[in-house]
Amino acid sequence: MKIRIELVGFLAREGLPNEFTGGELSVPVGTTLGQALTQIGVAPNAPWLATVNRRLVEREQRLNDGDVVKLIPPISGG
């Protein structure tokens, strides 16, 4: 099945450390949000939020074909 990953904030400009910049991702049926994030190189303990179809969900949430996942980094400043 196919899902779409969108990166937000500085991730949208810089991408992930492994150079993933977002877009369509093929995952097996039954894949969880956490598994999809691991597939693109996001560590399980990364402090980023992820939404599925604009809803904040747990990483155990199973994904469906056509879901849109947004990966949101924490905001920091000084």
PQR file with spaces between the fields and no chain letter, atoms N, CA, C, O and H, PARSE charges and radii, in Angstrom:
ATOM       1  N    MET     1       0.851   -1.172    0.000 -0.4000 1.5000
ATOM       2  CA   MET     1       0.000    0.000    0.000 -0.0000 2.0000
ATOM       3  C    MET     1       0.892    1.228    0.000  0.5500 1.7000
ATOM       4  O    MET     1       2.078    1.149    0.320 -0.5500 1.4000
ATOM       5  N    LYS     2       0.314    2.357   -0.359 -0.4000 1.5000
ATOM       6  CA   LYS     2       1.081    3.593   -0.445 -0.0000 2.0000
ATOM       7  C    LYS     2       0.531    4.622    0.532  0.5500 1.7000
ATOM       8  O    LYS     2      -0.679    4.801    0.668 -0.5500 1.4000
ATOM       9  H    LYS     2      -0.649    2.422   -0.619  0.4000 1.0000
ATOM      10  N    ILE     3       1.465    5.294    1.210 -0.4000 1.5000
ATOM      11  CA   ILE     3       1.124    6.415    2.084 -0.0000 2.0000
ATOM      12  C    ILE     3       1.955    7.604    1.618  0.5500 1.7000
ATOM      13  O    ILE     3       2.876    7.455    0.816 -0.5500 1.4000
ATOM      14  H    ILE     3       2.448    5.148    1.100  0.4000 1.0000
ATOM      15  N    ARG     4       1.623    8.768    2.123 -0.4000 1.5000
ATOM      16  CA   ARG     4       2.391    9.975    1.784 -0.0000 2.0000
ATOM      17  C    ARG     4       2.981   10.524    3.067  0.5500 1.7000
ATOM      18  O    ARG     4       2.276   10.658    4.067 -0.5500 1.4000
ATOM      19  H    ARG     4       0.874    8.889    2.775  0.4000 1.0000
ATOM      20  N    ILE     5       4.265   10.843    3.050 -0.4000 1.5000
ATOM      21  CA   ILE     5       4.951   11.444    4.195 -0.0000 2.0000
ATOM      22  C    ILE     5       5.267   12.892    3.846  0.5500 1.7000
ATOM      23  O    ILE     5       5.895   13.171    2.825 -0.5500 1.4000
ATOM      24  H    ILE     5       4.838   10.734    2.237  0.4000 1.0000
ATOM      25  N    GLU     6       4.828   13.813    4.704 -0.4000 1.5000
ATOM      26  CA   GLU     6       5.137   15.236    4.533 -0.0000 2.0000
ATOM      27  C    GLU     6       5.949   15.697    5.725  0.5500 1.7000
ATOM      28  O    GLU     6       5.606   15.403    6.870 -0.5500 1.4000
ATOM      29  H    GLU     6       4.318   13.586    5.533  0.4000 1.0000
ATOM      30  N    LEU     7       7.014   16.413    5.460 -0.4000 1.5000
ATOM      31  CA   LEU     7       7.872   16.942    6.506 -0.0000 2.0000
ATOM      32  C    LEU     7       7.520   18.402    6.746  0.5500 1.7000
ATOM      33  O    LEU     7       7.236   19.140    5.803 -0.5500 1.4000
ATOM      34  H    LEU     7       7.292   16.652    4.529  0.4000 1.0000
ATOM      35  N    VAL     8       7.539   18.820    8.013 -0.4000 1.5000
ATOM      36  CA   VAL     8       7.118   20.165    8.412 -0.0000 2.0000
ATOM      37  C    VAL     8       8.300   20.890    9.066  0.5500 1.7000
ATOM      38  O    VAL     8       9.205   20.254    9.604 -0.5500 1.4000
ATOM      39  H    VAL     8       7.770   18.221    8.779  0.4000 1.0000
ATOM      40  N    GLY     9       8.281   22.222    9.015 -0.4000 1.5000
ATOM      41  CA   GLY     9       9.307   23.033    9.669 -0.0000 2.0000
ATOM      42  C    GLY     9      10.653   22.870    9.002  0.5500 1.7000
ATOM      43  O    GLY     9      10.744   22.765    7.779 -0.5500 1.4000
ATOM      44  H    GLY     9       7.545   22.739    8.578  0.4000 1.0000
ATOM      45  N    PHE    10      11.711   22.847    9.819 -0.4000 1.5000
ATOM      46  CA   PHE    10      13.057   22.736    9.246 -0.0000 2.0000
ATOM      47  C    PHE    10      13.238   21.422    8.495  0.5500 1.7000
ATOM      48  O    PHE    10      14.084   21.335    7.604 -0.5500 1.4000
ATOM      49  H    PHE    10      11.638   22.932   10.813  0.4000 1.0000
ATOM      50  N    LEU    11      12.462   20.403    8.836 -0.4000 1.5000
ATOM      51  CA   LEU    11      12.557   19.134    8.109 -0.0000 2.0000
ATOM      52  C    LEU    11      12.157   19.318    6.641  0.5500 1.7000
ATOM      53  O    LEU    11      12.723   18.680    5.754 -0.5500 1.4000
ATOM      54  H    LEU    11      11.775   20.474    9.560  0.4000 1.0000
ATOM      55  N    ALA    12      11.175   20.198    6.393 -0.4000 1.5000
ATOM      56  CA   ALA    12      10.737   20.444    5.018 -0.0000 2.0000
ATOM      57  C    ALA    12      11.858   21.076    4.194  0.5500 1.7000
ATOM      58  O    ALA    12      11.970   20.823    2.994 -0.5500 1.4000
ATOM      59  H    ALA    12      10.716   20.716    7.114  0.4000 1.0000
ATOM      60  N    ARG    13      12.681   21.894    4.835 -0.4000 1.5000
ATOM      61  CA   ARG    13      13.785   22.552    4.134 -0.0000 2.0000
ATOM      62  C    ARG    13      15.005   21.646    4.005  0.5500 1.7000
ATOM      63  O    ARG    13      15.665   21.623    2.966 -0.5500 1.4000
ATOM      64  H    ARG    13      12.591   22.099    5.810  0.4000 1.0000
ATOM      65  N    GLU    14      15.298   20.903    5.064 -0.4000 1.5000
ATOM      66  CA   GLU    14      16.553   20.160    5.125 -0.0000 2.0000
ATOM      67  C    GLU    14      16.414   18.660    4.907  0.5500 1.7000
ATOM      68  O    GLU    14      17.395   17.988    4.590 -0.5500 1.4000
ATOM      69  H    GLU    14      14.762   20.921    5.908  0.4000 1.0000
ATOM      70  N    GLY    15      15.219   18.134    5.071 -0.4000 1.5000
ATOM      71  CA   GLY    15      15.038   16.687    4.982 -0.0000 2.0000
ATOM      72  C    GLY    15      15.563   15.995    6.224  0.5500 1.7000
ATOM      73  O    GLY    15      16.030   16.642    7.162 -0.5500 1.4000
ATOM      74  H    GLY    15      14.421   18.680    5.329  0.4000 1.0000
ATOM      75  N    LEU    16      15.481   14.684    6.222 -0.4000 1.5000
ATOM      76  CA   LEU    16      15.996   13.890    7.331 -0.0000 2.0000
ATOM      77  C    LEU    16      17.490   13.660    7.135  0.5500 1.7000
ATOM      78  O    LEU    16      18.000   13.862    6.032 -0.5500 1.4000
ATOM      79  H    LEU    16      15.101   14.159    5.460  0.4000 1.0000
ATOM      80  N    PRO    17      18.210   13.237    8.191 -0.5600 1.5000
ATOM      81  CA   PRO    17      19.657   12.987    8.043  0.2800 2.0000
ATOM      82  C    PRO    17      20.004   12.002    6.922  0.5500 1.7000
ATOM      83  O    PRO    17      21.086   12.091    6.342 -0.5500 1.4000
ATOM      84  N    ASN    18      19.103   11.067    6.611 -0.4000 1.5000
ATOM      85  CA   ASN    18      19.374   10.101    5.537 -0.0000 2.0000
ATOM      86  C    ASN    18      18.955   10.638    4.170  0.5500 1.7000
ATOM      87  O    ASN    18      18.901    9.892    3.193 -0.5500 1.4000
ATOM      88  H    ASN    18      18.224   10.995    7.082  0.4000 1.0000
ATOM      89  N    GLU    19      18.658   11.941    4.109 -0.4000 1.5000
ATOM      90  CA   GLU    19      18.289   12.655    2.885 -0.0000 2.0000
ATOM      91  C    GLU    19      16.875   12.378    2.392  0.5500 1.7000
ATOM      92  O    GLU    19      16.525   12.771    1.279 -0.5500 1.4000
ATOM      93  H    GLU    19      18.702   12.548    4.903  0.4000 1.0000
ATOM      94  N    PHE    20      16.052   11.704    3.202 -0.4000 1.5000
ATOM      95  CA   PHE    20      14.637   11.540    2.840 -0.0000 2.0000
ATOM      96  C    PHE    20      13.985   12.910    2.929  0.5500 1.7000
ATOM      97  O    PHE    20      14.111   13.595    3.943 -0.5500 1.4000
ATOM      98  H    PHE    20      16.336   11.384    4.106  0.4000 1.0000
ATOM      99  N    THR    21      13.288   13.312    1.874 -0.4000 1.5000
ATOM     100  CA   THR    21      12.678   14.645    1.832 -0.0000 2.0000
ATOM     101  C    THR    21      11.157   14.609    1.786  0.5500 1.7000
ATOM     102  O    THR    21      10.510   15.636    1.575 -0.5500 1.4000
ATOM     103  H    THR    21      13.185   12.755    1.049  0.4000 1.0000
ATOM     104  N    GLY    22      10.592   13.431    1.982 -0.4000 1.5000
ATOM     105  CA   GLY    22       9.140   13.307    1.953 -0.0000 2.0000
ATOM     106  C    GLY    22       8.668   12.759    0.629  0.5500 1.7000
ATOM     107  O    GLY    22       9.445   12.613   -0.314 -0.5500 1.4000
ATOM     108  H    GLY    22      11.117   12.597    2.153  0.4000 1.0000
ATOM     109  N    GLY    23       7.386   12.457    0.570 -0.4000 1.5000
ATOM     110  CA   GLY    23       6.788   11.939   -0.648 -0.0000 2.0000
ATOM     111  C    GLY    23       6.091   10.620   -0.408  0.5500 1.7000
ATOM     112  O    GLY    23       5.817   10.240    0.730 -0.5500 1.4000
ATOM     113  H    GLY    23       6.755   12.576    1.336  0.4000 1.0000
ATOM     114  N    GLU    24       5.812    9.936   -1.485 -0.4000 1.5000
ATOM     115  CA   GLU    24       5.092    8.679   -1.412 -0.0000 2.0000
ATOM     116  C    GLU    24       6.013    7.573   -0.901  0.5500 1.7000
ATOM     117  O    GLU    24       7.192    7.517   -1.250 -0.5500 1.4000
ATOM     118  H    GLU    24       6.034   10.245   -2.410  0.4000 1.0000
ATOM     119  N    LEU    25       5.455    6.698   -0.072 -0.4000 1.5000
ATOM     120  CA   LEU    25       6.215    5.598    0.504 -0.0000 2.0000
ATOM     121  C    LEU    25       5.376    4.332    0.409  0.5500 1.7000
ATOM     122  O    LEU    25       4.202    4.332    0.777 -0.5500 1.4000
ATOM     123  H    LEU    25       4.497    6.743    0.211  0.4000 1.0000
ATOM     124  N    SER    26       5.967    3.271   -0.077 -0.4000 1.5000
ATOM     125  CA   SER    26       5.293    1.975   -0.129 -0.0000 2.0000
ATOM     126  C    SER    26       5.582    1.217    1.161  0.5500 1.7000
ATOM     127  O    SER    26       6.736    1.062    1.561 -0.5500 1.4000
ATOM     128  H    SER    26       6.922    3.271   -0.376  0.4000 1.0000
ATOM     129  N    VAL    27       4.519    0.749    1.802 -0.4000 1.5000
ATOM     130  CA   VAL    27       4.640   -0.018    3.045 -0.0000 2.0000
ATOM     131  C    VAL    27       3.714   -1.227    2.963  0.5500 1.7000
ATOM     132  O    VAL    27       2.713   -1.189    2.249 -0.5500 1.4000
ATOM     133  H    VAL    27       3.582    0.875    1.478  0.4000 1.0000
ATOM     134  N    PRO    28       4.037   -2.303    3.689 -0.5600 1.5000
ATOM     135  CA   PRO    28       3.153   -3.472    3.690  0.2800 2.0000
ATOM     136  C    PRO    28       1.822   -3.176    4.392  0.5500 1.7000
ATOM     137  O    PRO    28       1.758   -2.327    5.281 -0.5500 1.4000
ATOM     138  N    VAL    29       0.777   -3.872    3.991 -0.4000 1.5000
ATOM     139  CA   VAL    29      -0.514   -3.768    4.681 -0.0000 2.0000
ATOM     140  C    VAL    29      -0.290   -4.128    6.148  0.5500 1.7000
ATOM     141  O    VAL    29       0.424   -5.084    6.452 -0.5500 1.4000
ATOM     142  H    VAL    29       0.829   -4.561    3.269  0.4000 1.0000
ATOM     143  N    GLY    30      -0.893   -3.370    7.050 -0.4000 1.5000
ATOM     144  CA   GLY    30      -0.759   -3.618    8.486 -0.0000 2.0000
ATOM     145  C    GLY    30       0.365   -2.854    9.140  0.5500 1.7000
ATOM     146  O    GLY    30       0.586   -2.984   10.344 -0.5500 1.4000
ATOM     147  H    GLY    30      -1.473   -2.594    6.803  0.4000 1.0000
ATOM     148  N    THR    31       1.081   -2.054    8.365 -0.4000 1.5000
ATOM     149  CA   THR    31       2.191   -1.267    8.912 -0.0000 2.0000
ATOM     150  C    THR    31       1.672   -0.241    9.905  0.5500 1.7000
ATOM     151  O    THR    31       0.644    0.396    9.672 -0.5500 1.4000
ATOM     152  H    THR    31       0.901   -1.948    7.387  0.4000 1.0000
ATOM     153  N    THR    32       2.389   -0.083   11.018 -0.4000 1.5000
ATOM     154  CA   THR    32       2.033    0.943   11.998 -0.0000 2.0000
ATOM     155  C    THR    32       2.770    2.237   11.667  0.5500 1.7000
ATOM     156  O    THR    32       3.716    2.250   10.880 -0.5500 1.4000
ATOM     157  H    THR    32       3.223   -0.600   11.208  0.4000 1.0000
ATOM     158  N    LEU    33       2.320    3.308   12.279 -0.4000 1.5000
ATOM     159  CA   LEU    33       2.997    4.592   12.118 -0.0000 2.0000
ATOM     160  C    LEU    33       4.457    4.464   12.534  0.5500 1.7000
ATOM     161  O    LEU    33       5.345    4.934   11.822 -0.5500 1.4000
ATOM     162  H    LEU    33       1.551    3.298   12.919  0.4000 1.0000
ATOM     163  N    GLY    34       4.714    3.837   13.667 -0.4000 1.5000
ATOM     164  CA   GLY    34       6.086    3.666   14.148 -0.0000 2.0000
ATOM     165  C    GLY    34       6.954    2.901   13.162  0.5500 1.7000
ATOM     166  O    GLY    34       8.113    3.255   12.946 -0.5500 1.4000
ATOM     167  H    GLY    34       3.993    3.455   14.245  0.4000 1.0000
ATOM     168  N    GLN    35       6.398    1.854   12.562 -0.4000 1.5000
ATOM     169  CA   GLN    35       7.163    1.081   11.574 -0.0000 2.0000
ATOM     170  C    GLN    35       7.472    1.920   10.341  0.5500 1.7000
ATOM     171  O    GLN    35       8.574    1.839    9.799 -0.5500 1.4000
ATOM     172  H    GLN    35       5.457    1.566   12.737  0.4000 1.0000
ATOM     173  N    ALA    36       6.515    2.722    9.895 -0.4000 1.5000
ATOM     174  CA   ALA    36       6.743    3.583    8.733 -0.0000 2.0000
ATOM     175  C    ALA    36       7.816    4.621    9.049  0.5500 1.7000
ATOM     176  O    ALA    36       8.665    4.912    8.206 -0.5500 1.4000
ATOM     177  H    ALA    36       5.620    2.788   10.336  0.4000 1.0000
ATOM     178  N    LEU    37       7.781    5.181   10.258 -0.4000 1.5000
ATOM     179  CA   LEU    37       8.792    6.164   10.630 -0.0000 2.0000
ATOM     180  C    LEU    37      10.178    5.525   10.695  0.5500 1.7000
ATOM     181  O    LEU    37      11.166    6.130   10.278 -0.5500 1.4000
ATOM     182  H    LEU    37       7.092    4.944   10.943  0.4000 1.0000
ATOM     183  N    THR    38      10.245    4.312   11.213 -0.4000 1.5000
ATOM     184  CA   THR    38      11.522    3.598   11.244 -0.0000 2.0000
ATOM     185  C    THR    38      12.024    3.349    9.829  0.5500 1.7000
ATOM     186  O    THR    38      13.224    3.438    9.568 -0.5500 1.4000
ATOM     187  H    THR    38       9.443    3.820   11.552  0.4000 1.0000
ATOM     188  N    GLN    39      11.111    3.039    8.916 -0.4000 1.5000
ATOM     189  CA   GLN    39      11.487    2.782    7.524 -0.0000 2.0000
ATOM     190  C    GLN    39      12.159    3.999    6.881  0.5500 1.7000
ATOM     191  O    GLN    39      13.029    3.846    6.024 -0.5500 1.4000
ATOM     192  H    GLN    39      10.137    2.967    9.128  0.4000 1.0000
ATOM     193  N    ILE    40      11.759    5.205    7.292 -0.4000 1.5000
ATOM     194  CA   ILE    40      12.369    6.406    6.709 -0.0000 2.0000
ATOM     195  C    ILE    40      13.531    6.937    7.556  0.5500 1.7000
ATOM     196  O    ILE    40      14.080    8.000    7.268 -0.5500 1.4000
ATOM     197  H    ILE    40      11.053    5.330    7.988  0.4000 1.0000
ATOM     198  N    GLY    41      13.901    6.191    8.600 -0.4000 1.5000
ATOM     199  CA   GLY    41      15.085    6.564    9.374 -0.0000 2.0000
ATOM     200  C    GLY    41      14.838    7.357   10.633  0.5500 1.7000
ATOM     201  O    GLY    41      15.781    7.922   11.187 -0.5500 1.4000
ATOM     202  H    GLY    41      13.455    5.328    8.834  0.4000 1.0000
ATOM     203  N    VAL    42      13.598    7.424   11.114 -0.4000 1.5000
ATOM     204  CA   VAL    42      13.290    8.142   12.349 -0.0000 2.0000
ATOM     205  C    VAL    42      13.428    7.170   13.519  0.5500 1.7000
ATOM     206  O    VAL    42      12.758    6.137   13.557 -0.5500 1.4000
ATOM     207  H    VAL    42      12.832    6.965   10.664  0.4000 1.0000
ATOM     208  N    ALA    43      14.288    7.501   14.463 -0.4000 1.5000
ATOM     209  CA   ALA    43      14.504    6.646   15.635 -0.0000 2.0000
ATOM     210  C    ALA    43      13.232    6.565   16.479  0.5500 1.7000
ATOM     211  O    ALA    43      12.482    7.537   16.568 -0.5500 1.4000
ATOM     212  H    ALA    43      14.832    8.339   14.433  0.4000 1.0000
ATOM     213  N    PRO    44      12.990    5.405   17.099 -0.5600 1.5000
ATOM     214  CA   PRO    44      11.784    5.239   17.927  0.2800 2.0000
ATOM     215  C    PRO    44      11.667    6.259   19.053  0.5500 1.7000
ATOM     216  O    PRO    44      10.556    6.588   19.470 -0.5500 1.4000
ATOM     217  N    ASN    45      12.792    6.766   19.550 -0.4000 1.5000
ATOM     218  CA   ASN    45      12.744    7.732   20.654 -0.0000 2.0000
ATOM     219  C    ASN    45      12.878    9.179   20.187  0.5500 1.7000
ATOM     220  O    ASN    45      13.060   10.073   21.013 -0.5500 1.4000
ATOM     221  H    ASN    45      13.694    6.499   19.211  0.4000 1.0000
ATOM     222  N    ALA    46      12.793    9.424   18.884 -0.4000 1.5000
ATOM     223  CA   ALA    46      12.884   10.790   18.362 -0.0000 2.0000
ATOM     224  C    ALA    46      11.751   11.632   18.944  0.5500 1.7000
ATOM     225  O    ALA    46      10.620   11.153   19.036 -0.5500 1.4000
ATOM     226  H    ALA    46      12.646    8.697   18.214  0.4000 1.0000
ATOM     227  N    PRO    47      12.028   12.868   19.336 -0.5600 1.5000
ATOM     228  CA   PRO    47      11.016   13.692   20.009  0.2800 2.0000
ATOM     229  C    PRO    47      10.031   14.381   19.058  0.5500 1.7000
ATOM     230  O    PRO    47       9.397   15.364   19.440 -0.5500 1.4000
ATOM     231  N    TRP    48       9.898   13.893   17.858 -0.4000 1.5000
ATOM     232  CA   TRP    48       9.024   14.522   16.876 -0.0000 2.0000
ATOM     233  C    TRP    48       7.608   14.000   16.995  0.5500 1.7000
ATOM     234  O    TRP    48       7.386   12.852   17.381 -0.5500 1.4000
ATOM     235  H    TRP    48      10.414   13.094   17.547  0.4000 1.0000
ATOM     236  N    LEU    49       6.652   14.852   16.660 -0.4000 1.5000
ATOM     237  CA   LEU    49       5.243   14.449   16.604 -0.0000 2.0000
ATOM     238  C    LEU    49       4.926   13.985   15.196  0.5500 1.7000
ATOM     239  O    LEU    49       5.556   14.411   14.228 -0.5500 1.4000
ATOM     240  H    LEU    49       6.833   15.784   16.347  0.4000 1.0000
ATOM     241  N    ALA    50       3.951   13.118   15.098 -0.4000 1.5000
ATOM     242  CA   ALA    50       3.491   12.684   13.778 -0.0000 2.0000
ATOM     243  C    ALA    50       1.971   12.674   13.789  0.5500 1.7000
ATOM     244  O    ALA    50       1.345   12.221   14.747 -0.5500 1.4000
ATOM     245  H    ALA    50       3.439   12.773   15.884  0.4000 1.0000
ATOM     246  N    THR    51       1.395   13.177   12.718 -0.4000 1.5000
ATOM     247  CA   THR    51      -0.057   13.122   12.566 -0.0000 2.0000
ATOM     248  C    THR    51      -0.373   12.219   11.381  0.5500 1.7000
ATOM     249  O    THR    51       0.414   12.084   10.445 -0.5500 1.4000
ATOM     250  H    THR    51       1.905   13.545   11.940  0.4000 1.0000
ATOM     251  N    VAL    52      -1.536   11.615   11.451 -0.4000 1.5000
ATOM     252  CA   VAL    52      -2.048   10.826   10.337 -0.0000 2.0000
ATOM     253  C    VAL    52      -3.385   11.446    9.954  0.5500 1.7000
ATOM     254  O    VAL    52      -4.314   11.490   10.760 -0.5500 1.4000
ATOM     255  H    VAL    52      -2.176   11.725   12.212  0.4000 1.0000
ATOM     256  N    ASN    53      -3.471   11.918    8.727 -0.4000 1.5000
ATOM     257  CA   ASN    53      -4.682   12.584    8.237 -0.0000 2.0000
ATOM     258  C    ASN    53      -5.121   13.705    9.191  0.5500 1.7000
ATOM     259  O    ASN    53      -6.298   13.850    9.519 -0.5500 1.4000
ATOM     260  H    ASN    53      -2.716   11.882    8.073  0.4000 1.0000
ATOM     261  N    ARG    54      -4.122   14.488    9.621 -0.4000 1.5000
ATOM     262  CA   ARG    54      -4.298   15.674   10.473 -0.0000 2.0000
ATOM     263  C    ARG    54      -4.748   15.353   11.893  0.5500 1.7000
ATOM     264  O    ARG    54      -5.276   16.224   12.584 -0.5500 1.4000
ATOM     265  H    ARG    54      -3.165   14.370    9.355  0.4000 1.0000
ATOM     266  N    ARG    55      -4.546   14.119   12.337 -0.4000 1.5000
ATOM     267  CA   ARG    55      -4.883   13.742   13.721 -0.0000 2.0000
ATOM     268  C    ARG    55      -3.623   13.215   14.402  0.5500 1.7000
ATOM     269  O    ARG    55      -2.891   12.406   13.833 -0.5500 1.4000
ATOM     270  H    ARG    55      -4.116   13.412   11.775  0.4000 1.0000
ATOM     271  N    LEU    56      -3.382   13.676   15.610 -0.4000 1.5000
ATOM     272  CA   LEU    56      -2.268   13.188   16.398 -0.0000 2.0000
ATOM     273  C    LEU    56      -2.598   11.774   16.867  0.5500 1.7000
ATOM     274  O    LEU    56      -3.620   11.562   17.520 -0.5500 1.4000
ATOM     275  H    LEU    56      -3.976   14.334   16.073  0.4000 1.0000
ATOM     276  N    VAL    57      -1.756   10.822   16.543 -0.4000 1.5000
ATOM     277  CA   VAL    57      -2.014    9.424   16.904 -0.0000 2.0000
ATOM     278  C    VAL    57      -0.760    8.811   17.524  0.5500 1.7000
ATOM     279  O    VAL    57       0.340    9.349   17.397 -0.5500 1.4000
ATOM     280  H    VAL    57      -0.926   10.995   16.013  0.4000 1.0000
ATOM     281  N    GLU    58      -0.945    7.688   18.189 -0.4000 1.5000
ATOM     282  CA   GLU    58       0.166    6.941   18.776 -0.0000 2.0000
ATOM     283  C    GLU    58       0.924    6.217   17.672  0.5500 1.7000
ATOM     284  O    GLU    58       0.382    5.975   16.594 -0.5500 1.4000
ATOM     285  H    GLU    58      -1.838    7.251   18.292  0.4000 1.0000
ATOM     286  N    ARG    59       2.149    5.880   17.938 -0.4000 1.5000
ATOM     287  CA   ARG    59       2.960    5.194   16.931 -0.0000 2.0000
ATOM     288  C    ARG    59       2.492    3.765   16.665  0.5500 1.7000
ATOM     289  O    ARG    59       2.918    3.152   15.686 -0.5500 1.4000
ATOM     290  H    ARG    59       2.590    6.076   18.814  0.4000 1.0000
ATOM     291  N    GLU    60       1.634    3.233   17.509 -0.4000 1.5000
ATOM     292  CA   GLU    60       1.075    1.890   17.296 -0.0000 2.0000
ATOM     293  C    GLU    60      -0.099    1.896   16.323  0.5500 1.7000
ATOM     294  O    GLU    60      -0.590    0.834   15.941 -0.5500 1.4000
ATOM     295  H    GLU    60       1.288    3.731   18.305  0.4000 1.0000
ATOM     296  N    GLN    61      -0.553    3.080   15.918 -0.4000 1.5000
ATOM     297  CA   GLN    61      -1.685    3.209   14.993 -0.0000 2.0000
ATOM     298  C    GLN    61      -1.366    2.538   13.664  0.5500 1.7000
ATOM     299  O    GLN    61      -0.321    2.803   13.070 -0.5500 1.4000
ATOM     300  H    GLN    61      -0.154    3.943   16.229  0.4000 1.0000
ATOM     301  N    ARG    62      -2.256    1.672   13.195 -0.4000 1.5000
ATOM     302  CA   ARG    62      -2.067    1.031   11.889 -0.0000 2.0000
ATOM     303  C    ARG    62      -2.452    2.023   10.790  0.5500 1.7000
ATOM     304  O    ARG    62      -3.422    2.770   10.918 -0.5500 1.4000
ATOM     305  H    ARG    62      -3.105    1.456   13.678  0.4000 1.0000
ATOM     306  N    LEU    63      -1.683    2.010    9.728 -0.4000 1.5000
ATOM     307  CA   LEU    63      -1.925    2.916    8.611 -0.0000 2.0000
ATOM     308  C    LEU    63      -2.782    2.251    7.552  0.5500 1.7000
ATOM     309  O    LEU    63      -2.838    1.026    7.455 -0.5500 1.4000
ATOM     310  H    LEU    63      -0.896    1.403    9.624  0.4000 1.0000
ATOM     311  N    ASN    64      -3.444    3.072    6.767 -0.4000 1.5000
ATOM     312  CA   ASN    64      -4.277    2.616    5.658 -0.0000 2.0000
ATOM     313  C    ASN    64      -3.758    3.200    4.356  0.5500 1.7000
ATOM     314  O    ASN    64      -3.100    4.240    4.347 -0.5500 1.4000
ATOM     315  H    ASN    64      -3.399    4.068    6.847  0.4000 1.0000
ATOM     316  N    ASP    65      -4.061    2.522    3.257 -0.4000 1.5000
ATOM     317  CA   ASP    65      -3.678    3.006    1.942 -0.0000 2.0000
ATOM     318  C    ASP    65      -4.170    4.437    1.751  0.5500 1.7000
ATOM     319  O    ASP    65      -5.338    4.732    2.002 -0.5500 1.4000
ATOM     320  H    ASP    65      -4.595    1.677    3.265  0.4000 1.0000
ATOM     321  N    GLY    66      -3.290    5.318    1.311 -0.4000 1.5000
ATOM     322  CA   GLY    66      -3.664    6.704    1.048 -0.0000 2.0000
ATOM     323  C    GLY    66      -3.516    7.644    2.229  0.5500 1.7000
ATOM     324  O    GLY    66      -3.745    8.844    2.082 -0.5500 1.4000
ATOM     325  H    GLY    66      -2.341    5.079    1.106  0.4000 1.0000
ATOM     326  N    ASP    67      -3.137    7.133    3.404 -0.4000 1.5000
ATOM     327  CA   ASP    67      -2.967    8.009    4.566 -0.0000 2.0000
ATOM     328  C    ASP    67      -1.872    9.037    4.301  0.5500 1.7000
ATOM     329  O    ASP    67      -0.921    8.781    3.564 -0.5500 1.4000
ATOM     330  H    ASP    67      -2.951    6.158    3.523  0.4000 1.0000
ATOM     331  N    VAL    68      -2.029   10.211    4.923 -0.4000 1.5000
ATOM     332  CA   VAL    68      -1.030   11.264    4.848 -0.0000 2.0000
ATOM     333  C    VAL    68      -0.448   11.447    6.254  0.5500 1.7000
ATOM     334  O    VAL    68      -1.157   11.788    7.200 -0.5500 1.4000
ATOM     335  H    VAL    68      -2.802   10.420    5.522  0.4000 1.0000
ATOM     336  N    VAL    69       0.859   11.211    6.360 -0.4000 1.5000
ATOM     337  CA   VAL    69       1.579   11.344    7.620 -0.0000 2.0000
ATOM     338  C    VAL    69       2.390   12.626    7.561  0.5500 1.7000
ATOM     339  O    VAL    69       3.142   12.850    6.613 -0.5500 1.4000
ATOM     340  H    VAL    69       1.435   10.934    5.591  0.4000 1.0000
ATOM     341  N    LYS    70       2.236   13.467    8.577 -0.4000 1.5000
ATOM     342  CA   LYS    70       3.059   14.694    8.677 -0.0000 2.0000
ATOM     343  C    LYS    70       3.981   14.512    9.861  0.5500 1.7000
ATOM     344  O    LYS    70       3.542   14.154   10.953 -0.5500 1.4000
ATOM     345  H    LYS    70       1.624   13.285    9.347  0.4000 1.0000
ATOM     346  N    LEU    71       5.252   14.759    9.644 -0.4000 1.5000
ATOM     347  CA   LEU    71       6.265   14.641   10.672 -0.0000 2.0000
ATOM     348  C    LEU    71       6.655   16.043   11.109  0.5500 1.7000
ATOM     349  O    LEU    71       7.119   16.849   10.303 -0.5500 1.4000
ATOM     350  H    LEU    71       5.609   15.050    8.756  0.4000 1.0000
ATOM     351  N    ILE    72       6.461   16.329   12.409 -0.4000 1.5000
ATOM     352  CA   ILE    72       6.622   17.683   12.943 -0.0000 2.0000
ATOM     353  C    ILE    72       7.721   17.689   13.997  0.5500 1.7000
ATOM     354  O    ILE    72       7.603   17.012   15.018 -0.5500 1.4000
ATOM     355  H    ILE    72       6.084   15.674   13.063  0.4000 1.0000
ATOM     356  N    PRO    73       8.792   18.450   13.761 -0.5600 1.5000
ATOM     357  CA   PRO    73       9.871   18.515   14.775  0.2800 2.0000
ATOM     358  C    PRO    73       9.448   19.388   15.952  0.5500 1.7000
ATOM     359  O    PRO    73       8.562   20.231   15.806 -0.5500 1.4000
ATOM     360  N    PRO    74      10.074   19.196   17.127 -0.5600 1.5000
ATOM     361  CA   PRO    74       9.755   20.071   18.262  0.2800 2.0000
ATOM     362  C    PRO    74      10.247   21.487   17.966  0.5500 1.7000
ATOM     363  O    PRO    74      11.181   21.690   17.190 -0.5500 1.4000
ATOM     364  N    ILE    75       9.610   22.439   18.588 -0.4000 1.5000
ATOM     365  CA   ILE    75      10.019   23.838   18.437 -0.0000 2.0000
ATOM     366  C    ILE    75      10.986   24.157   19.558  0.5500 1.7000
ATOM     367  O    ILE    75      10.743   23.816   20.715 -0.5500 1.4000
ATOM     368  H    ILE    75       8.851   22.274   19.219  0.4000 1.0000
ATOM     369  N    SER    76      12.082   24.810   19.214 -0.4000 1.5000
ATOM     370  CA   SER    76      13.033   25.226   20.241 -0.0000 2.0000
ATOM     371  C    SER    76      13.549   26.600   19.881  0.5500 1.7000
ATOM     372  O    SER    76      13.421   27.060   18.746 -0.5500 1.4000
ATOM     373  H    SER    76      12.281   25.087   18.273  0.4000 1.0000
ATOM     374  N    GLY    77      14.111   27.217   20.831 -0.4000 1.5000
ATOM     375  CA   GLY    77      14.637   28.556   20.590 -0.0000 2.0000
ATOM     376  C    GLY    77      15.469   29.011   21.775  0.5500 1.7000
ATOM     377  O    GLY    77      15.693   28.268   22.731 -0.5500 1.4000
ATOM     378  H    GLY    77      14.215   26.843   21.753  0.4000 1.0000
ATOM     379  N    GLY    78      15.902   30.205   21.686 -0.4000 1.5000
ATOM     380  CA   GLY    78      16.734   30.663   22.783 -0.0000 2.0000
ATOM     381  C    GLY    78      16.729   32.157   22.859  0.5500 1.7000
ATOM     382  O    GLY    78      17.380   32.733   23.730 -0.5500 1.4000
ATOM     383  H    GLY    78      15.720   30.808   20.910  0.4000 1.0000
